[in-house]
Structures are given as C-alpha cells and as structure tokens.
Amino acid sequence: LADQVDFMMSVEMNAGQMVEDVKLAVEGKVPVYFKGRMGGMIPTPEDIVEEIEMIIEKQIVPQV
C-alpha cells in the first residue's frame, strides 16, 4: 500500500500507541502522520478530512 499513496495517517483514540508500528510497516517509503484523540472522543470524518487538507495545503505532500 505504501507504494500507492503519498502519505499515511494513523488515526487513533489514544496517545499514539500504533503510529510507530505503522511507520515500521511502511519502511520509510512514505511519511506517516498522527491524528489522535483521547478522553473517549471519537474523531469525526470531518476531523480527519480537515487534518488531511492541512497536510496537503502545507505542501508536505506533493500535489498530483
């Protein structure tokens, strides 16, 4: 999958326990970003889209 995307985002309901595993799985092929929320709050689809848009707007990821 890492060969088919510009970046990956680990969306978690914790302080980021899985993000390191995701980074290991992609073997440095793409950047991995983290979106976490604690306290039982579920990230909404809008929260996730907003985070993706911010990453793209900052041109952290090449525009295609």
PDB file of N, CA, C and O in Angstrom:
ATOM      1  N   LEU A   1       0.819  -1.200   0.000  1.00  0.00           N
ATOM      2  CA  LEU A   1       0.000   0.000   0.000  1.00  0.00           C
ATOM      3  C   LEU A   1       0.862   1.264   0.000  1.00  0.00           C
ATOM      4  O   LEU A   1       0.502   2.258  -0.631  1.00  0.00           O
ATOM      5  N   ALA A   2       1.980   1.231   0.693  1.00  0.00           N
ATOM      6  CA  ALA A   2       2.847   2.413   0.766  1.00  0.00           C
ATOM      7  C   ALA A   2       3.344   2.840  -0.612  1.00  0.00           C
ATOM      8  O   ALA A   2       3.689   4.005  -0.807  1.00  0.00           O
ATOM      9  N   ASP A   3       3.385   1.922  -1.561  1.00  0.00           N
ATOM     10  CA  ASP A   3       3.821   2.255  -2.914  1.00  0.00           C
ATOM     11  C   ASP A   3       2.735   2.979  -3.705  1.00  0.00           C
ATOM     12  O   ASP A   3       3.002   3.499  -4.788  1.00  0.00           O
ATOM     13  N   GLN A   4       1.508   3.017  -3.172  1.00  0.00           N
ATOM     14  CA  GLN A   4       0.376   3.574  -3.907  1.00  0.00           C
ATOM     15  C   GLN A   4      -0.135   4.898  -3.348  1.00  0.00           C
ATOM     16  O   GLN A   4      -1.078   5.468  -3.896  1.00  0.00           O
ATOM     17  N   VAL A   5       0.464   5.397  -2.274  1.00  0.00           N
ATOM     18  CA  VAL A   5      -0.030   6.619  -1.632  1.00  0.00           C
ATOM     19  C   VAL A   5       1.113   7.607  -1.409  1.00  0.00           C
ATOM     20  O   VAL A   5       2.287   7.244  -1.475  1.00  0.00           O
ATOM     21  N   ASP A   6       0.747   8.869  -1.141  1.00  0.00           N
ATOM     22  CA  ASP A   6       1.749   9.900  -0.864  1.00  0.00           C
ATOM     23  C   ASP A   6       2.093   9.985   0.613  1.00  0.00           C
ATOM     24  O   ASP A   6       3.189  10.415   0.971  1.00  0.00           O
ATOM     25  N   PHE A   7       1.173   9.581   1.468  1.00  0.00           N
ATOM     26  CA  PHE A   7       1.403   9.566   2.910  1.00  0.00           C
ATOM     27  C   PHE A   7       0.360   8.678   3.569  1.00  0.00           C
ATOM     28  O   PHE A   7      -0.618   8.273   2.940  1.00  0.00           O
ATOM     29  N   MET A   8       0.581   8.384   4.830  1.00  0.00           N
ATOM     30  CA  MET A   8      -0.399   7.638   5.625  1.00  0.00           C
ATOM     31  C   MET A   8      -0.647   8.406   6.912  1.00  0.00           C
ATOM     32  O   MET A   8       0.213   9.139   7.401  1.00  0.00           O
ATOM     33  N   MET A   9      -1.851   8.216   7.447  1.00  0.00           N
ATOM     34  CA  MET A   9      -2.188   8.836   8.718  1.00  0.00           C
ATOM     35  C   MET A   9      -2.717   7.764   9.654  1.00  0.00           C
ATOM     36  O   MET A   9      -3.607   6.988   9.304  1.00  0.00           O
ATOM     37  N   SER A  10      -2.154   7.740  10.838  1.00  0.00           N
ATOM     38  CA  SER A  10      -2.619   6.827  11.873  1.00  0.00           C
ATOM     39  C   SER A  10      -3.625   7.595  12.729  1.00  0.00           C
ATOM     40  O   SER A  10      -3.248   8.498  13.475  1.00  0.00           O
ATOM     41  N   VAL A  11      -4.899   7.234  12.618  1.00  0.00           N
ATOM     42  CA  VAL A  11      -5.962   7.884  13.385  1.00  0.00           C
ATOM     43  C   VAL A  11      -6.275   6.983  14.566  1.00  0.00           C
ATOM     44  O   VAL A  11      -6.699   5.839  14.402  1.00  0.00           O
ATOM     45  N   GLU A  12      -6.057   7.523  15.768  1.00  0.00           N
ATOM     46  CA  GLU A  12      -6.176   6.697  16.968  1.00  0.00           C
ATOM     47  C   GLU A  12      -6.954   7.417  18.064  1.00  0.00           C
ATOM     48  O   GLU A  12      -7.006   8.646  18.113  1.00  0.00           O
ATOM     49  N   MET A  13      -7.546   6.632  18.923  1.00  0.00           N
ATOM     50  CA  MET A  13      -8.232   7.170  20.100  1.00  0.00           C
ATOM     51  C   MET A  13      -7.341   6.974  21.322  1.00  0.00           C
ATOM     52  O   MET A  13      -7.768   6.432  22.342  1.00  0.00           O
ATOM     53  N   ASN A  14      -6.098   7.426  21.197  1.00  0.00           N
ATOM     54  CA  ASN A  14      -5.121   7.302  22.279  1.00  0.00           C
ATOM     55  C   ASN A  14      -3.965   8.258  21.991  1.00  0.00           C
ATOM     56  O   ASN A  14      -4.066   9.128  21.126  1.00  0.00           O
ATOM     57  N   ALA A  15      -2.888   8.088  22.713  1.00  0.00           N
ATOM     58  CA  ALA A  15      -1.743   8.994  22.574  1.00  0.00           C
ATOM     59  C   ALA A  15      -0.759   8.563  21.492  1.00  0.00           C
ATOM     60  O   ALA A  15       0.347   9.101  21.426  1.00  0.00           O
ATOM     61  N   GLY A  16      -1.128   7.618  20.651  1.00  0.00           N
ATOM     62  CA  GLY A  16      -0.268   7.242  19.537  1.00  0.00           C
ATOM     63  C   GLY A  16       0.460   5.927  19.696  1.00  0.00           C
ATOM     64  O   GLY A  16       1.606   5.800  19.264  1.00  0.00           O
ATOM     65  N   GLN A  17      -0.177   4.954  20.302  1.00  0.00           N
ATOM     66  CA  GLN A  17       0.480   3.666  20.513  1.00  0.00           C
ATOM     67  C   GLN A  17       0.741   2.903  19.215  1.00  0.00           C
ATOM     68  O   GLN A  17       1.646   2.069  19.178  1.00  0.00           O
ATOM     69  N   MET A  18      -0.016   3.159  18.160  1.00  0.00           N
ATOM     70  CA  MET A  18       0.144   2.397  16.915  1.00  0.00           C
ATOM     71  C   MET A  18       0.969   3.111  15.849  1.00  0.00           C
ATOM     72  O   MET A  18       1.413   2.475  14.893  1.00  0.00           O
ATOM     73  N   VAL A  19       1.182   4.403  15.989  1.00  0.00           N
ATOM     74  CA  VAL A  19       1.842   5.150  14.927  1.00  0.00           C
ATOM     75  C   VAL A  19       3.243   4.613  14.638  1.00  0.00           C
ATOM     76  O   VAL A  19       3.664   4.589  13.481  1.00  0.00           O
ATOM     77  N   GLU A  20       3.960   4.191  15.652  1.00  0.00           N
ATOM     78  CA  GLU A  20       5.303   3.634  15.414  1.00  0.00           C
ATOM     79  C   GLU A  20       5.227   2.328  14.630  1.00  0.00           C
ATOM     80  O   GLU A  20       6.089   2.057  13.794  1.00  0.00           O
ATOM     81  N   ASP A  21       4.212   1.523  14.892  1.00  0.00           N
ATOM     82  CA  ASP A  21       4.034   0.280  14.131  1.00  0.00           C
ATOM     83  C   ASP A  21       3.722   0.575  12.665  1.00  0.00           C
ATOM     84  O   ASP A  21       4.198  -0.124  11.771  1.00  0.00           O
ATOM     85  N   VAL A  22       2.922   1.610  12.425  1.00  0.00           N
ATOM     86  CA  VAL A  22       2.614   1.999  11.047  1.00  0.00           C
ATOM     87  C   VAL A  22       3.895   2.454  10.351  1.00  0.00           C
ATOM     88  O   VAL A  22       4.144   2.082   9.204  1.00  0.00           O
ATOM     89  N   LYS A  23       4.706   3.254  11.036  1.00  0.00           N
ATOM     90  CA  LYS A  23       5.976   3.707  10.452  1.00  0.00           C
ATOM     91  C   LYS A  23       6.881   2.526  10.107  1.00  0.00           C
ATOM     92  O   LYS A  23       7.521   2.513   9.055  1.00  0.00           O
ATOM     93  N   LEU A  24       6.929   1.552  10.982  1.00  0.00           N
ATOM     94  CA  LEU A  24       7.737   0.359  10.704  1.00  0.00           C
ATOM     95  C   LEU A  24       7.193  -0.405   9.500  1.00  0.00           C
ATOM     96  O   LEU A  24       7.961  -0.917   8.685  1.00  0.00           O
ATOM     97  N   ALA A  25       5.874  -0.479   9.391  1.00  0.00           N
ATOM     98  CA  ALA A  25       5.252  -1.237   8.301  1.00  0.00           C
ATOM     99  C   ALA A  25       5.504  -0.600   6.938  1.00  0.00           C
ATOM    100  O   ALA A  25       5.655  -1.313   5.946  1.00  0.00           O
ATOM    101  N   VAL A  26       5.553   0.731   6.873  1.00  0.00           N
ATOM    102  CA  VAL A  26       5.765   1.377   5.572  1.00  0.00           C
ATOM    103  C   VAL A  26       7.238   1.486   5.214  1.00  0.00           C
ATOM    104  O   VAL A  26       7.582   1.905   4.109  1.00  0.00           O
ATOM    105  N   GLU A  27       8.102   1.112   6.137  1.00  0.00           N
ATOM    106  CA  GLU A  27       9.544   1.037   5.888  1.00  0.00           C
ATOM    107  C   GLU A  27      10.124   2.328   5.322  1.00  0.00           C
ATOM    108  O   GLU A  27      11.021   2.286   4.481  1.00  0.00           O
ATOM    109  N   GLY A  28       9.619   3.479   5.775  1.00  0.00           N
ATOM    110  CA  GLY A  28      10.154   4.759   5.332  1.00  0.00           C
ATOM    111  C   GLY A  28       9.780   5.169   3.922  1.00  0.00           C
ATOM    112  O   GLY A  28      10.292   6.169   3.418  1.00  0.00           O
ATOM    113  N   LYS A  29       8.898   4.420   3.270  1.00  0.00           N
ATOM    114  CA  LYS A  29       8.530   4.729   1.884  1.00  0.00           C
ATOM    115  C   LYS A  29       7.697   5.999   1.773  1.00  0.00           C
ATOM    116  O   LYS A  29       7.790   6.716   0.776  1.00  0.00           O
ATOM    117  N   VAL A  30       6.887   6.284   2.785  1.00  0.00           N
ATOM    118  CA  VAL A  30       6.051   7.488   2.798  1.00  0.00           C
ATOM    119  C   VAL A  30       6.029   8.058   4.208  1.00  0.00           C
ATOM    120  O   VAL A  30       6.243   7.327   5.176  1.00  0.00           O
ATOM    121  N   PRO A  31       5.769   9.364   4.334  1.00  0.00           N
ATOM    122  CA  PRO A  31       5.632   9.921   5.676  1.00  0.00           C
ATOM    123  C   PRO A  31       4.367   9.396   6.352  1.00  0.00           C
ATOM    124  O   PRO A  31       3.368   9.106   5.694  1.00  0.00           O
ATOM    125  N   VAL A  32       4.430   9.282   7.663  1.00  0.00           N
ATOM    126  CA  VAL A  32       3.277   8.840   8.450  1.00  0.00           C
ATOM    127  C   VAL A  32       2.928   9.959   9.423  1.00  0.00           C
ATOM    128  O   VAL A  32       3.776  10.418  10.188  1.00  0.00           O
ATOM    129  N   TYR A  33       1.679  10.390   9.384  1.00  0.00           N
ATOM    130  CA  TYR A  33       1.196  11.437  10.269  1.00  0.00           C
ATOM    131  C   TYR A  33       0.270  10.824  11.308  1.00  0.00           C
ATOM    132  O   TYR A  33      -0.279   9.739  11.118  1.00  0.00           O
ATOM    133  N   PHE A  34       0.113  11.543  12.405  1.00  0.00           N
ATOM    134  CA  PHE A  34      -0.685  11.036  13.523  1.00  0.00           C
ATOM    135  C   PHE A  34      -1.822  11.997  13.842  1.00  0.00           C
ATOM    136  O   PHE A  34      -1.615  13.206  13.950  1.00  0.00           O
ATOM    137  N   LYS A  35      -3.015  11.452  13.990  1.00  0.00           N
ATOM    138  CA  LYS A  35      -4.178  12.208  14.459  1.00  0.00           C
ATOM    139  C   LYS A  35      -4.746  11.422  15.624  1.00  0.00           C
ATOM    140  O   LYS A  35      -5.318  10.347  15.441  1.00  0.00           O
ATOM    141  N   GLY A  36      -4.587  11.958  16.818  1.00  0.00           N
ATOM    142  CA  GLY A  36      -5.046  11.247  17.998  1.00  0.00           C
ATOM    143  C   GLY A  36      -6.022  12.058  18.805  1.00  0.00           C
ATOM    144  O   GLY A  36      -5.994  13.288  18.807  1.00  0.00           O
ATOM    145  N   ARG A  37      -6.880  11.348  19.487  1.00  0.00           N
ATOM    146  CA  ARG A  37      -7.844  11.977  20.366  1.00  0.00           C
ATOM    147  C   ARG A  37      -8.006  11.100  21.585  1.00  0.00           C
ATOM    148  O   ARG A  37      -8.161   9.884  21.481  1.00  0.00           O
ATOM    149  N   MET A  38      -7.968  11.729  22.735  1.00  0.00           N
ATOM    150  CA  MET A  38      -8.088  10.958  23.970  1.00  0.00           C
ATOM    151  C   MET A  38      -9.363  11.361  24.706  1.00  0.00           C
ATOM    152  O   MET A  38     -10.061  12.290  24.300  1.00  0.00           O
ATOM    153  N   GLY A  39      -9.650  10.661  25.776  1.00  0.00           N
ATOM    154  CA  GLY A  39     -10.801  11.004  26.593  1.00  0.00           C
ATOM    155  C   GLY A  39     -12.111  10.446  26.080  1.00  0.00           C
ATOM    156  O   GLY A  39     -13.179  10.940  26.442  1.00  0.00           O
ATOM    157  N   GLY A  40     -12.044   9.419  25.238  1.00  0.00           N
ATOM    158  CA  GLY A  40     -13.264   8.785  24.744  1.00  0.00           C
ATOM    159  C   GLY A  40     -13.933   9.505  23.593  1.00  0.00           C
ATOM    160  O   GLY A  40     -15.001   9.092  23.140  1.00  0.00           O
ATOM    161  N   MET A  41     -13.321  10.579  23.111  1.00  0.00           N
ATOM    162  CA  MET A  41     -13.887  11.329  21.990  1.00  0.00           C
ATOM    163  C   MET A  41     -13.494  10.649  20.680  1.00  0.00           C
ATOM    164  O   MET A  41     -12.309  10.469  20.401  1.00  0.00           O
ATOM    165  N   ILE A  42     -14.473  10.280  19.894  1.00  0.00           N
ATOM    166  CA  ILE A  42     -14.222   9.622  18.612  1.00  0.00           C
ATOM    167  C   ILE A  42     -13.949  10.687  17.555  1.00  0.00           C
ATOM    168  O   ILE A  42     -14.746  11.613  17.403  1.00  0.00           O
ATOM    169  N   PRO A  43     -12.838  10.576  16.820  1.00  0.00           N
ATOM    170  CA  PRO A  43     -12.586  11.540  15.739  1.00  0.00           C
ATOM    171  C   PRO A  43     -13.676  11.417  14.677  1.00  0.00           C
ATOM    172  O   PRO A  43     -14.016  10.313  14.250  1.00  0.00           O
ATOM    173  N   THR A  44     -14.212  12.540  14.261  1.00  0.00           N
ATOM    174  CA  THR A  44     -15.254  12.516  13.234  1.00  0.00           C
ATOM    175  C   THR A  44     -14.603  12.472  11.852  1.00  0.00           C
ATOM    176  O   THR A  44     -13.431  12.815  11.701  1.00  0.00           O
ATOM    177  N   PRO A  45     -15.366  12.049  10.852  1.00  0.00           N
ATOM    178  CA  PRO A  45     -14.826  12.094   9.489  1.00  0.00           C
ATOM    179  C   PRO A  45     -14.374  13.509   9.117  1.00  0.00           C
ATOM    180  O   PRO A  45     -13.378  13.681   8.414  1.00  0.00           O
ATOM    181  N   GLU A  46     -15.103  14.515   9.589  1.00  0.00           N
ATOM    182  CA  GLU A  46     -14.733  15.900   9.303  1.00  0.00           C
ATOM    183  C   GLU A  46     -13.379  16.254   9.922  1.00  0.00           C
ATOM    184  O   GLU A  46     -12.579  16.959   9.307  1.00  0.00           O
ATOM    185  N   ASP A  47     -13.123  15.765  11.137  1.00  0.00           N
ATOM    186  CA  ASP A  47     -11.823  15.995  11.779  1.00  0.00           C
ATOM    187  C   ASP A  47     -10.692  15.410  10.936  1.00  0.00           C
ATOM    188  O   ASP A  47      -9.647  16.033  10.752  1.00  0.00           O
ATOM    189  N   ILE A  48     -10.922  14.216  10.435  1.00  0.00           N
ATOM    190  CA  ILE A  48      -9.895  13.522   9.656  1.00  0.00           C
ATOM    191  C   ILE A  48      -9.663  14.225   8.320  1.00  0.00           C
ATOM    192  O   ILE A  48      -8.520  14.418   7.905  1.00  0.00           O
ATOM    193  N   VAL A  49     -10.750  14.609   7.650  1.00  0.00           N
ATOM    194  CA  VAL A  49     -10.621  15.323   6.375  1.00  0.00           C
ATOM    195  C   VAL A  49      -9.896  16.647   6.584  1.00  0.00           C
ATOM    196  O   VAL A  49      -9.044  17.020   5.778  1.00  0.00           O
ATOM    197  N   GLU A  50     -10.226  17.358   7.657  1.00  0.00           N
ATOM    198  CA  GLU A  50      -9.562  18.629   7.953  1.00  0.00           C
ATOM    199  C   GLU A  50      -8.055  18.435   8.137  1.00  0.00           C
ATOM    200  O   GLU A  50      -7.257  19.234   7.645  1.00  0.00           O
ATOM    201  N   GLU A  51      -7.677  17.389   8.833  1.00  0.00           N
ATOM    202  CA  GLU A  51      -6.256  17.105   9.050  1.00  0.00           C
ATOM    203  C   GLU A  51      -5.556  16.787   7.726  1.00  0.00           C
ATOM    204  O   GLU A  51      -4.448  17.262   7.480  1.00  0.00           O
ATOM    205  N   ILE A  52      -6.197  15.992   6.883  1.00  0.00           N
ATOM    206  CA  ILE A  52      -5.631  15.656   5.573  1.00  0.00           C
ATOM    207  C   ILE A  52      -5.469  16.913   4.733  1.00  0.00           C
ATOM    208  O   ILE A  52      -4.439  17.100   4.084  1.00  0.00           O
ATOM    209  N   GLU A  53      -6.488  17.781   4.740  1.00  0.00           N
ATOM    210  CA  GLU A  53      -6.409  19.020   3.966  1.00  0.00           C
ATOM    211  C   GLU A  53      -5.274  19.910   4.459  1.00  0.00           C
ATOM    212  O   GLU A  53      -4.589  20.539   3.653  1.00  0.00           O
ATOM    213  N   MET A  54      -5.066  19.971   5.767  1.00  0.00           N
ATOM    214  CA  MET A  54      -3.964  20.776   6.302  1.00  0.00           C
ATOM    215  C   MET A  54      -2.615  20.231   5.846  1.00  0.00           C
ATOM    216  O   MET A  54      -1.716  21.001   5.508  1.00  0.00           O
ATOM    217  N   ILE A  55      -2.474  18.924   5.834  1.00  0.00           N
ATOM    218  CA  ILE A  55      -1.220  18.316   5.377  1.00  0.00           C
ATOM    219  C   ILE A  55      -0.972  18.672   3.915  1.00  0.00           C
ATOM    220  O   ILE A  55       0.139  19.051   3.544  1.00  0.00           O
ATOM    221  N   ILE A  56      -2.003  18.550   3.092  1.00  0.00           N
ATOM    222  CA  ILE A  56      -1.865  18.837   1.663  1.00  0.00           C
ATOM    223  C   ILE A  56      -1.628  20.324   1.425  1.00  0.00           C
ATOM    224  O   ILE A  56      -0.783  20.687   0.607  1.00  0.00           O
ATOM    225  N   GLU A  57      -2.364  21.197   2.130  1.00  0.00           N
ATOM    226  CA  GLU A  57      -2.207  22.647   1.958  1.00  0.00           C
ATOM    227  C   GLU A  57      -0.807  23.116   2.311  1.00  0.00           C
ATOM    228  O   GLU A  57      -0.279  24.028   1.675  1.00  0.00           O
ATOM    229  N   LYS A  58      -0.212  22.511   3.303  1.00  0.00           N
ATOM    230  CA  LYS A  58       1.145  22.889   3.699  1.00  0.00           C
ATOM    231  C   LYS A  58       2.173  22.336   2.729  1.00  0.00           C
ATOM    232  O   LYS A  58       3.377  22.531   2.898  1.00  0.00           O
ATOM    233  N   GLN A  59       1.683  21.645   1.712  1.00  0.00           N
ATOM    234  CA  GLN A  59       2.517  21.031   0.684  1.00  0.00           C
ATOM    235  C   GLN A  59       3.566  20.121   1.292  1.00  0.00           C
ATOM    236  O   GLN A  59       4.681  19.996   0.787  1.00  0.00           O
ATOM    237  N   ILE A  60       3.180  19.492   2.387  1.00  0.00           N
ATOM    238  CA  ILE A  60       4.038  18.477   2.978  1.00  0.00           C
ATOM    239  C   ILE A  60       4.055  17.274   2.040  1.00  0.00           C
ATOM    240  O   ILE A  60       5.015  16.504   2.005  1.00  0.00           O
ATOM    241  N   VAL A  61       2.971  17.133   1.284  1.00  0.00           N
ATOM    242  CA  VAL A  61       2.808  16.027   0.346  1.00  0.00           C
ATOM    243  C   VAL A  61       2.792  16.621  -1.055  1.00  0.00           C
ATOM    244  O   VAL A  61       2.130  17.635  -1.274  1.00  0.00           O
ATOM    245  N   PRO A  62       3.493  16.030  -2.003  1.00  0.00           N
ATOM    246  CA  PRO A  62       3.462  16.549  -3.371  1.00  0.00           C
ATOM    247  C   PRO A  62       2.043  16.550  -3.934  1.00  0.00           C
ATOM    248  O   PRO A  62       1.316  15.567  -3.791  1.00  0.00           O
ATOM    249  N   GLN A  63       1.656  17.640  -4.567  1.00  0.00           N
ATOM    250  CA  GLN A  63       0.352  17.721  -5.231  1.00  0.00           C
ATOM    251  C   GLN A  63       0.425  16.953  -6.549  1.00  0.00           C
ATOM    252  O   GLN A  63       1.399  17.075  -7.290  1.00  0.00           O
ATOM    253  N   VAL A  64      -0.593  16.172  -6.832  1.00  0.00           N
ATOM    254  CA  VAL A  64      -0.614  15.387  -8.072  1.00  0.00           C
ATOM    255  C   VAL A  64      -1.560  16.026  -9.054  1.00  0.00           C
ATOM    256  O   VAL A  64      -1.727  15.524 -10.166  1.00  0.00           O
TER     257      VAL A  64
END
